[in-house]
Amino acid sequence: MNFSEYQTKARITAIYPKGLSIIYPTLGLCGESGEVAEKVKKYFRDNTDLDSLKFQVRKELGDVLWYISNIASDLNISLDDVAITNIDKLKDRVDRNMLHGSGDNR
């Protein structure tokens, strides 16, 4: 499955109040990102096995992707464009030896 197909399928399942478009999935993204962090934290705390961590994180990352997809859809942005823009930005930083540091515009 590619990003475009995923985004189309994810949009079908996006049932939230229209007055909350962008807001609802953005808040959901924050929550799901926290759940990914919680799984990793508990992996180290409880010394669980790596296969279990992979399974749990894969499910949570799916939820993160769903929210990202629907934020993009609410803004009429394709996930393909998001991916291309990100890779272009990172390549530019590599080319300029600016991967290290901080700030959006480095």
For each residue, the residues with C-beta under 8 A, 3 or more apart:
1: 5 6 9
2: 5 6 80
3: 6 7 78 79 80 82 83
4: 7 8 78 79 80
5: 1 2 8 9
6: 1 2 3 9 10 65 69 79
7: 3 4 10 11 69 72 73 78 79
8: 4 5 11 12
9: 1 5 6 12 13
10: 6 7 13 14 65 66 69 70 73
11: 7 8 14 69 70 73
12: 8 9
13: 9 10 66
14: 10 11 25 70 73
15:
16: 20 21 24 25
17: 20 24
18: 21
19:
20: 16 17 23 24
21: 16 18 24 25 74
22: 25 26 71 74 75
23: 20 26 27
24: 16 17 20 21 27 28
25: 14 16 21 22 28 29 67 70 71 74
26: 22 23 29 30 67 71
27: 23 24 30 31
28: 24 25 31 32 63 67
29: 25 26 32 33 64 67 68 71
30: 26 27 33 34
31: 27 28 34 35
32: 28 29 35 36 60 63 64 67
33: 29 30 36 37 64
34: 30 31 37 38
35: 31 32 38 39 60 63
36: 32 33 39 40 57 60 61 64
37: 33 34 40 41
38: 34 35 41 42
39: 35 36 42 43 53 56 57 60
40: 36 37 43 44 53 57
41: 37 38 44 45
42: 38 39 45 46 48
43: 39 40 46 47 48 50 52 53
44: 40 41 47
45: 41 42
46: 42 43
47: 43 44
48: 42 43 52 53
49: 52 53
50: 43 53 54
51: 54 55
52: 43 48 49 55 56
53: 39 40 43 48 49 50 56 57
54: 50 51 57 58
55: 51 52 58 59
56: 39 52 53 59 60
57: 36 39 40 53 54 60 61
58: 54 55 61 62
59: 55 56 62 63
60: 32 35 36 39 56 57 63 64
61: 36 57 58 64 65
62: 58 59 65 66
63: 28 32 35 59 60 66 67
64: 29 32 33 36 60 61 67 68
65: 6 10 61 62 68 69
66: 10 13 62 63 69 70
67: 25 26 28 29 32 63 64 70 71
68: 29 64 65 71 72 79 82
69: 6 7 10 11 65 66 72 73 79
70: 10 11 14 25 66 67 73 74
71: 22 25 26 29 67 68 74 75
72: 7 68 69 75 77 78 79 82
73: 7 10 11 14 69 70 76 77
74: 21 22 25 70 71
75: 22 71 72
76: 73
77: 72 73 81 82
78: 3 4 7 72 81 82
79: 3 4 6 7 68 69 72 82 83
80: 2 3 4 83 84
81: 77 78 84 85
82: 3 68 72 77 78 79 85 86
83: 3 79 80 86 87
84: 80 81 87 88
85: 81 82 88 89
86: 82 83 89 90
87: 83 84 90 91
88: 84 85 91 92
89: 85 86 92 93
90: 86 87 93 94 99
91: 87 88 94 95
92: 88 89 95 96
93: 89 90 96 98 99 106
94: 90 91 97 98 99
95: 91 92
96: 92 93
97: 94
98: 93 94 101 106
99: 90 93 94
100:
101: 98 106
102: 106
103: 106
104:
105:
106: 93 98 101 102 103
